[in-house]
């Protein structure tokens, strides 16, 4: 009986440690993104360099997308330190491109939307953690919805319809709320099935991938909400 209780306790400690690592790295990524975005937004030379040259701006966007795909596809072959560095560098690049929100929205709008997004994200993640329902089917459906949002957003870049943009944003909120719950459940499953003798590097890489998933959910949820609640600068 004592052996079973000990093993259960050890498993719970291992799960808690892993999950804490995931959320800590996500928080570090978000903080880095926010600090870089704020710094770039208040630097005229950097703003002119990044947003005054489409090649540089779209090059940064392409670089971010490439890093996500590379990190996801090569995670098993990368060193834990390399995976961590790529995640942080991605968060930094994302901060550079997201600096545009400080030019489009007031600080109060950004701050209030951030808090609303944080509360929504926390509730969605908590649901994904405590629910007994298997969210795999919902996750697959939401991924299809995400593809639809990307296609619709690209089309709207050319037609520039404000009504369509608002509809995309509302659908996007629903999709990323669902994906937050789905990704949280995946992280919980990963933590609970993790071998007791798992290599520290493997555990770190798992935490980085979990952090990246939740980071992307949070950032996209925030941007969708910002389009809904945000009024442009006066």
KOLBAVEX-109023 format. One record per residue: residue number from 1; x, y, z of N, C-alpha, C in turn; residue in one letter. Coordinates in steps of 0.001 Angstrom, whole numbers. Last residue first. Example, Ala and Ser with C-alpha at 12.3 -4.5 7.8 and 13.67 -1.06 7.14 Angstrom:
% KOLBAVEX-109023
PT    nr     neast    nnorth       nup    caeast   canorth      caup     ceast    cnorth       cup   rest
PT     2     12850     -2250      7080     13670     -1060      7140     12900        30      7870      S
PT     1     13190     -5690      7800     12300     -4500      7800     13200     -3300      7800      A
***
This chain:
% KOLBAVEX-109023
PT    nr     neast    nnorth       nup    caeast   canorth      caup     ceast    cnorth       cup   rest
PT   234     -7194     57530    -32008     -7907     58746    -32449     -7015     59548    -33394      X
PT   233     -6595     54153    -32952     -6172     55410    -32320     -6969     56572    -32875      X
PT   232     -9442     51886    -33166     -8152     52441    -33589     -7813     53721    -32839      X
PT   231    -10654     49824    -30643    -10944     50935    -31532     -9610     51539    -31914      X
PT   230    -10956     46407    -29954    -10079     47560    -30179    -10656     48595    -31115      X
PT   229    -12545     44191    -29791    -12701     45229    -28775    -11959     46514    -29096      X
PT   228    -11805     42772    -32166    -13201     42923    -31759    -13383     44112    -30831      X
PT   227     -9066     42813    -32309     -9826     43284    -33476    -11282     43544    -33116      X
PT   226     -8504     41650    -29883     -8096     43030    -30098     -8845     43621    -31292      X
PT   225     -9306     39028    -30268    -10067     39872    -29340     -9749     41351    -29547      X
PT   224     -7291     38230    -32036     -8696     38175    -32450     -9556     39079    -31565      X
PT   223     -5030     38570    -30412     -5171     39364    -31635     -6611     39370    -32134      X
PT   222     -5554     36664    -28372     -5389     38083    -28058     -5611     38957    -29286      X
PT   221     -5497     34305    -29834     -6725     34687    -29131     -6692     36184    -28810      X
PT   220     -2810     34356    -30620     -3867     34457    -31629     -5210     34835    -31020      X
PT   219     -1522     34145    -28110     -1255     35278    -29005     -2383     35453    -30016      X
PT   218     -2555     31674    -27121     -2766     32938    -26404     -2601     34132    -27348      X
PT   217     -1698     29794    -29026     -3125     29926    -28717     -3399     31286    -28083      X
PT   216      1070     30140    -28844       386     30460    -30094     -1112     30639    -29882      X
PT   215      1423     29218    -26201      1841     30565    -26585      1104     31010    -27846      X
PT   214       645     26561    -26404      -169     27475    -25601       161     28932    -25913      X
PT   213      2737     25640    -28115      1320     25467    -28465       445     26465    -27718      X
PT   212      5032     26280    -26629      4824     26878    -27944      3360     26791    -28351      X
PT   211      4720     24627    -24386      4721     26081    -24218      4453     26791    -25541      X
PT   210      5007     22135    -25601      3758     22479    -24941      3625     23980    -24772      X
PT   209      7644     22396    -26453      6584     22226    -27447      5213     22541    -26864      X
PT   208      8893     22619    -23934      9013     23712    -24910      7918     23604    -25970      X
PT   207      8317     20145    -22796      7801     21361    -22162      7840     22542    -23128      X
PT   206      9765     18483    -24497      8317     18337    -24406      7673     19573    -23816      X
PT   205     12325     19374    -23897     11800     19586    -25252     10277     19432    -25290      X
PT   204     12518     18537    -21210     12594     19955    -21543     12003     20229    -22925      X
PT   203     12409     15747    -21568     11365     16421    -20795     11342     17911    -21128      X
PT   202     14776     15377    -22954     13508     15011    -23595     12351     15716    -22896      X
PT   201     16613     16150    -21000     16527     16880    -22262     15226     16622    -22983      X
PT   200     16247     14230    -19022     15921     15630    -18722     15780     16466    -20000      X
PT   199     14701     11154    -19935     15868     12022    -19967     15446     13479    -19772      X
PT   198     12571      9324    -17746     12740     10115    -18970     13941     11041    -18847      X
PT   197     11818      7535    -15835     13253      7674    -16090     13535      8483    -17354      X
PT   196      9070      7550    -15894      9732      8033    -14673     11216      8293    -14902      X
PT   195      7559      8739    -18933      8275      7711    -18157      9006      8311    -16958      X
PT   194      4449     10346    -19169      5890     10520    -19235      6595      9466    -18380      X
PT   193      1804     10446    -18963      2356      9251    -19599      3877      9315    -19715      X
PT   192      1296     12914    -17858       917     11733    -17094      1478     10444    -17676      X
PT   191      2141     14732    -19818      2765     14741    -18492      2504     13441    -17742      X
PT   190       434     14146    -21929      1877     13992    -22105      2578     13890    -20755      X
PT   189     -2000     14899    -20789     -1782     13504    -21175      -296     13206    -21329      X
PT   188     -1522     17657    -20528     -1808     16838    -19341     -1542     15363    -19629      X
PT   187     -1266     18328    -23201      -121     18524    -22302      -302     17695    -21039      X
PT   186     -3852     17784    -24087     -2711     17060    -24663     -1489     17149    -23756      X
PT   185     -5269     19675    -22624     -5515     18257    -22381     -4381     17403    -22937      X
PT   184     -4242     21988    -23810     -4019     21744    -22385     -4221     20275    -22054      X
PT   183     -5242     21747    -26394     -3790     21662    -26182     -3458     21410    -24717      X
PT   182     -8017     22062    -25826     -7498     20848    -26470     -6007     20675    -26215      X
PT   181     -8146     24650    -24781     -8599     23509    -23973     -8013     22206    -24515      X
PT   180     -7149     26018    -27018     -6487     26143    -25721     -6850     24973    -24821      X
PT   179     -9027     25437    -28971     -7673     24894    -29113     -6880     24995    -27809      X
PT   178    -11240     26917    -28012    -11297     25457    -28092     -9919     24827    -28177      X
PT   177    -10196     29470    -28319    -10652     29045    -26994    -10692     27518    -26948      X
PT   176     -9785     29452    -31056     -8614     29443    -30174     -8972     29172    -28717      X
PT   175    -12461     29380    -32053    -11482     28364    -32440    -10331     28308    -31442      X
PT   174    -13593     31703    -30973    -14164     30380    -30666    -13135     29277    -30929      X
PT   173    -11948     33629    -32171    -12015     33527    -30709    -12528     32147    -30303      X
PT   172    -12559     33204    -34896    -11217     32948    -34388    -11184     32802    -32874      X
PT   171    -15134     34137    -35053    -14901     32704    -35266    -13537     32323    -34704      X
PT   170    -14516     36839    -34625    -15419     36122    -33709    -15228     34611    -33826      X
PT   169    -12833     37331    -36859    -12339     37503    -35493    -13203     36757    -34481      X
PT   168    -14514     36929    -39028    -13334     36075    -38878    -12820     36137    -37444      X
PT   167    -16255     39088    -38573    -16763     37707    -38516    -15611     36723    -38295      X
PT   166    -14501     41219    -39019    -15117     41050    -37703    -15638     39625    -37523      X
PT   165    -13885     40867    -41720    -12806     40835    -40733    -13365     40596    -39331      X
PT   164    -16356     41275    -42882    -15761     39948    -42959    -14657     39792    -41921      X
PT   163    -16581     44015    -42364    -17563     43076    -41826    -17024     41658    -41804      X
PT   162    -14468     45098    -43827    -14450     45202    -42365    -15430     44231    -41712      X
PT   161    -12685     43835    -46432    -14056     44005    -45976    -14083     43989    -44448      X
PT   160    -10467     43565    -48315    -10507     44502    -47195    -11935     44845    -46779      X
PT   159     -9622     42026    -50414    -10916     42695    -50546    -11151     43724    -49437      X
PT   158     -7071     41192    -49551     -7231     41803    -50869     -8549     42567    -50991      X
PT   157     -7366     40123    -47086     -6268     41067    -47273     -6415     41814    -48591      X
PT   156     -9291     38214    -47383     -9725     39534    -46910     -8621     40576    -46980      X
PT   155     -7723     36027    -48100     -8661     36597    -49083     -9047     38022    -48685      X
PT   154     -6447     35613    -45641     -5660     35943    -46832     -6543     36587    -47893      X
PT   153     -8657     34968    -44056     -7859     36152    -43733     -7014     36597    -44922      X
PT   152     -9516     32571    -45202    -10408     33737    -45228     -9637     35025    -44961      X
PT   151     -7276     30947    -44590     -7665     31189    -45992     -8528     32449    -46095      X
PT   150     -7363     31025    -41777     -6171     31484    -42497     -6522     31831    -43940      X
PT   149     -9874     29895    -41280     -9597     31267    -40855     -8402     31841    -41615      X
PT   148     -9474     27290    -42251    -10473     28157    -42871    -10244     29620    -42529      X
PT   147     -7604     26395    -40414     -7222     26490    -41828     -8182     27412    -42570      X
PT   146     -9246     26423    -38161     -8074     27292    -38218     -7600     27479    -39654      X
PT   145    -11069     24403    -38759    -11538     25779    -38642    -10395     26776    -38734      X
PT   144     -9345     22256    -38599     -9965     22564    -39892    -10487     24001    -39896      X
PT   143     -8874     22413    -35886     -7755     22608    -36804     -8255     22905    -38211      X
PT   142    -11383     21762    -34904    -10897     23126    -34733     -9700     23417    -35636      X
PT   141    -11454     19037    -35486    -12441     19936    -36108    -11950     21384    -36047      X
PT   140     -9422     18123    -33817     -9307     17933    -35264    -10252     18870    -36016      X
PT   139    -10546     18797    -31325     -9282     19387    -31762     -9095     19274    -33264      X
PT   138    -12754     17163    -31168    -12961     18606    -31244    -11706     19296    -31760      X
PT   137    -11437     14712    -30932    -12305     14970    -32078    -12547     16452    -32274      X
PT   136    -10086     15121    -28452     -9356     14857    -29695    -10190     15174    -30930      X
PT   135    -11113     15413    -25947    -11250     16553    -26860    -10550     16341    -28195      X
PT   134    -12938     13417    -23881    -11817     13374    -24823    -12026     14463    -25876      X
PT   133    -13942     14574    -20694    -14283     14348    -22095    -13028     14371    -22961      X
PT   132    -13326     15414    -18261    -13113     13988    -18501    -13390     13627    -19967      X
PT   131    -11657     18506    -17502    -12711     17745    -18172    -12330     16278    -18376      X
PT   130     -9437     19800    -16433    -10323     19061    -15520    -11356     18190    -16237      X
PT   129     -8024     20966    -18584     -7317     20178    -17580     -8261     19279    -16789      X
PT   128     -9827     22415    -20067     -9094     21341    -20730     -8394     20426    -19741      X
PT   127    -10528     24274    -18094    -11517     23303    -18581    -10821     22115    -19238      X
PT   126     -8158     25701    -17909     -8647     24971    -16739     -9670     23914    -17150      X
PT   125     -8098     26863    -20431     -7057     25913    -20066     -7487     25074    -18868      X
PT   124    -10322     28551    -20225    -10288     27510    -21262     -9275     26434    -20916      X
PT   123     -9527     30248    -18146    -10744     29441    -18007    -10738     28278    -19003      X
PT   122     -7223     31407    -19275     -7125     30648    -18030     -8332     29725    -17850      X
PT   121     -8333     32740    -21494     -7338     31687    -21685     -7260     30795    -20450      X
PT   120     -9922     34626    -20181    -10536     33643    -21090     -9613     32456    -21297      X
PT   119     -7961     36085    -18826     -9024     35415    -18079     -9673     34324    -18921      X
PT   118     -6450     37035    -20993     -5824     36213    -19961     -6865     35420    -19176      X
PT   117     -8324     38609    -22364     -7754     37430    -23015     -7155     36483    -21980      X
PT   116     -8669     40613    -20492     -9819     39802    -20902     -9342     38498    -21523      X
PT   115     -6052     41635    -20448     -6625     41056    -19233     -7841     40186    -19547      X
PT   114     -5811     42535    -23114     -4880     41548    -22581     -5459     40857    -21343      X
PT   113     -7739     44497    -23230     -7921     43287    -24030     -7010     42173    -23538      X
PT   112     -6566     46400    -21571     -7850     45802    -21192     -8105     44510    -21958      X
PT   111     -4177     46987    -23049     -4124     46477    -21675     -5425     45774    -21288      X
PT   110     -5170     47950    -25493     -4282     46782    -25474     -4275     46152    -24091      X
PT   109     -6585     50166    -24584     -7280     49097    -25309     -6465     47812    -25273      X
PT   108     -4547     51698    -23481     -5634     51232    -22615     -6400     50083    -23268      X
PT   107     -2992     52285    -25723     -2438     51440    -24664     -3538     50875    -23776      X
PT   106     -4811     52003    -28846     -4344     52748    -27676     -3805     51778    -26625      X
PT   105     -3612     50619    -31973     -4544     50682    -30848     -3945     51471    -29696      X
PT   104     -1613     50841    -33888     -3005     50707    -34331     -4022     50906    -33207      X
PT   103       790     50893    -32705       520     51970    -33653      -953     51985    -34053      X
PT   102       818     48625    -31270       940     49866    -30507       712     51089    -31398      X
PT   101       811     46690    -33220      -443     46902    -32485      -384     48188    -31670      X
PT   100      3390     46489    -34191      2423     47274    -34966      1151     47546    -34183      X
PT    99      4768     44661    -32789      4897     46049    -32348      3898     46952    -33067      X
PT    98      4725     42207    -33924      3524     42612    -33185      3620     44030    -32641      X
PT    97      7296     41979    -34968      6185     42189    -35891      4911     42652    -35176      X
PT    96      8751     41710    -32518      9108     42721    -33517      7922     43015    -34430      X
PT    95      7595     39501    -31303      7481     40806    -30671      7792     41935    -31641      X
PT    94      8463     37544    -33003      7034     37827    -32957      6778     39180    -32303      X
PT    93     11151     37516    -32356     10737     37947    -33696      9260     38315    -33724      X
PT    92     10890     36494    -29702     11498     37799    -29958     11060     38344    -31320      X
PT    91      9796     33991    -30136      9038     34951    -29332      9564     36368    -29555      X
PT    90     11955     32877    -31561     10660     33049    -32214      9821     34086    -31470      X
PT    89     13825     32809    -29537     14090     33655    -30700     12807     33901    -31481      X
PT    88     12624     30937    -27858     12813     32302    -27380     13075     33266    -28534      X
PT    87     12718     28676    -29554     11441     29161    -29025     11559     30621    -28580      X
PT    86     15459     28420    -29939     14585     28699    -31080     13242     29245    -30621      X
PT    85     16312     27803    -27311     16785     29005    -27981     15904     29397    -29157      X
PT    84     15055     25321    -26952     14734     26449    -26074     15124     27767    -26731      X
PT    83     16349     23815    -28908     14891     23983    -28962     14450     25178    -28121      X
PT    82     18956     23947    -27895     18644     24515    -29204     17155     24779    -29343      X
PT    81     18697     22576    -25487     19124     23977    -25465     18805     24677    -26785      X
PT    80     18040     20019    -26398     17071     20773    -25597     17414     22260    -25573      X
PT    79     18817     19430    -29840     19230     19483    -28445     18211     20324    -27680      X
PT    78     16590     17779    -32148     17293     18950    -31635     17766     18734    -30202      X
PT    77     15038     15709    -32904     16446     15648    -33293     17270     16805    -32741      X
PT    76     12475     16285    -32117     13089     15056    -31598     14582     14967    -31897      X
PT    75     11873     18641    -33562     12041     18692    -32114     12757     17467    -31560      X
PT    74     11344     19070    -36221     12682     18590    -35854     12910     18472    -34354      X
PT    73      8749     20040    -36506      9145     18872    -37276     10455     18249    -36782      X
PT    72      8630     22267    -34809      7654     21184    -34653      8127     19897    -35328      X
PT    71     10699     23843    -35813     10748     23397    -34419      9816     22212    -34202      X
PT    70      9751     24318    -38417     11030     23646    -38191     11092     23058    -36788      X
PT    69      7354     25705    -37969      7340     24420    -38680      8620     23626    -38416      X
PT    68      8407     27949    -36643      7380     27105    -36002      7355     25725    -36648      X
PT    67     10144     28993    -38559     10672     28526    -37285      9694     27614    -36560      X
PT    66      8420     29780    -40629      9391     28715    -40859      9934     28146    -39563      X
PT    65      7102     31880    -39373      6352     30696    -39793      7286     29515    -39995      X
PT    64      9267     33651    -39037      8505     33163    -37886      7773     31867    -38232      X
PT    63      9993     34118    -41725     10945     33513    -40800     10252     32932    -39578      X
PT    62      7757     35422    -42672      8101     34116    -43234      9063     33374    -42323      X
PT    61      7984     37757    -41151      6794     36912    -41027      7083     35498    -41535      X
PT    60     10415     38751    -42116     10277     38404    -40701      9093     37467    -40483      X
PT    59      9663     39217    -44752     10745     38280    -44475     10707     37818    -43026      X
PT    58      7809     41189    -44459      7326     39873    -44873      8406     38805    -44703      X
PT    57      9672     43217    -43615      8511     42825    -42813      8023     41427    -43173      X
PT    56     11548     43365    -45718     11977     43029    -44362     10805     42519    -43538      X
PT    55      9850     44066    -47834     10690     42864    -47932     11125     42411    -46541      X
PT    54      8745     46482    -47117      7897     45284    -47143      8706     43999    -47190      X
PT    53      9799     48889    -45087     10330     48011    -46134      9550     46698    -46114      X
PT    52      8765     50134    -42976      8982     50958    -44161      9517     50153    -45325      X
PT    51      8732     48427    -40898      7459     48657    -41576      7581     49571    -42795      X
PT    50     11532     48291    -40236     10683     47101    -40331      9436     47332    -41180      X
PT    49     12613     50904    -40348     13319     49776    -40955     12373     48606    -41225      X
PT    48     10782     52426    -38909     11012     52736    -40325     11668     51562    -41042      X
PT    47     11081     51185    -36418      9777     51190    -37093      9937     51463    -38586      X
PT    46     13750     51761    -35840     13332     50369    -36025     11998     50285    -36748      X
PT    45     13647     54612    -35622     14506     53960    -36622     14081     52517    -36906      X
PT    44     11734     54951    -33452     11448     55400    -34815     12338     54731    -35861      X
PT    43     10641     53019    -31012     11909     53316    -31677     11634     53678    -33133      X
PT    42      8430     52037    -29838      8880     53343    -29385     10270     53698    -29931      X
PT    41      8078     49520    -30865      7037     50510    -31142      7450     51918    -30739      X
PT    40     10236     48163    -29733     10269     48482    -31164      9263     49581    -31492      X
PT    39      9302     47965    -27048     10554     48652    -27371     10592     49085    -28838      X
PT    38      6965     46447    -27322      6902     47803    -26745      8147     48604    -27116      X
PT    37      8012     44080    -28379      7000     44833    -29121      6939     46276    -28636      X
PT    36      9691     43263    -26279     10273     43594    -27585      9301     44440    -28403      X
PT    35      7778     42798    -24274      8856     43771    -24066      9464     44217    -25389      X
PT    34      6147     40767    -25452      5595     42053    -25047      6660     43130    -24897      X
PT    33      7999     38671    -25842      7262     39251    -26970      6743     40637    -26629      X
PT    32      8723     38167    -23188      9737     38592    -24157      9076     39265    -25351      X
PT    31      6260     37314    -22163      6920     38497    -21604      7950     39051    -22581      X
PT    30      5819     35004    -23684      4888     36132    -23779      5516     37420    -23265      X
PT    29      8023     33407    -22828      7844     33762    -24232      6942     34970    -24407      X
PT    28      7439     33171    -20101      8693     33805    -20523      8580     34269    -21974      X
PT    27      5024     31757    -20273      5047     33092    -19683      6301     33858    -20081      X
PT    26      5957     29359    -21363      4977     30149    -22096      4990     31593    -21594      X
PT    25      7597     28527    -19277      8208     28874    -20557      7250     29682    -21423      X
PT    24      5604     28095    -17325      6688     29054    -17085      7335     29493    -18392      X
PT    23      4060     26109    -18469      3471     27436    -18279      4533     28493    -17982      X
PT    22      5979     23978    -18473      5282     24411    -19692      4771     25840    -19546      X
PT    21      6637     23752    -15767      7660     24137    -16727      7039     24655    -18016      X
PT    20      4229     22846    -14740      4750     24138    -14291      5801     24658    -15264      X
PT    19      4167     20350    -15983      3158     21350    -16340      3617     22747    -15922      X
PT    18      6362     19100    -14675      6328     19255    -16135      5375     20374    -16538      X
PT    17      5576     19171    -11988      6836     19796    -12410      6836     20076    -13903      X
PT    16      3218     17675    -12037      3184     19084    -11630      4430     19832    -12091      X
PT    15      4256     15165    -12809      3256     15851    -13631      3251     17341    -13318      X
PT    14      5939     14603    -10639      6492     14662    -11991      5548     15432    -12922      X
PT    13      4083     14519     -8564      5181     15495     -8523      5755     15703     -9916      X
PT    12      2566     12341     -9384      1949     13661     -9268      2994     14759     -9243      X
PT    11      4466     10298     -9220      3842     10618    -10511      3251     12014    -10484      X
PT    10      4950     10309     -6473      6035     10612     -7397      5503     11004     -8768      X
PT     9      2417      9511     -5550      2969     10810     -5172      4070     11241     -6130      X
PT     8      2285      6952     -6629      1283      7947     -6999      1785      9357     -6709      X
PT     7      4412      5744     -5302      4462      5860     -6760      3472      6914     -7247      X
PT     6      3435      5898     -2684      4697      6557     -3034      4785      6793     -4539      X
PT     5      1179      4306     -2852      1029      5716     -2506      2277      6502     -2886      X
PT     4      2420      1851     -3409      1472      2425     -4367      1308      3916     -4114      X
PT     3      3876      1480     -1054      4578      1570     -2341      3703      2233     -3389      X
PT     2      1896      1254       848      2792      2399       919      3534      2599      -397      X
PT     1       831     -1203         0         0         0         0       870      1260         0      X
***
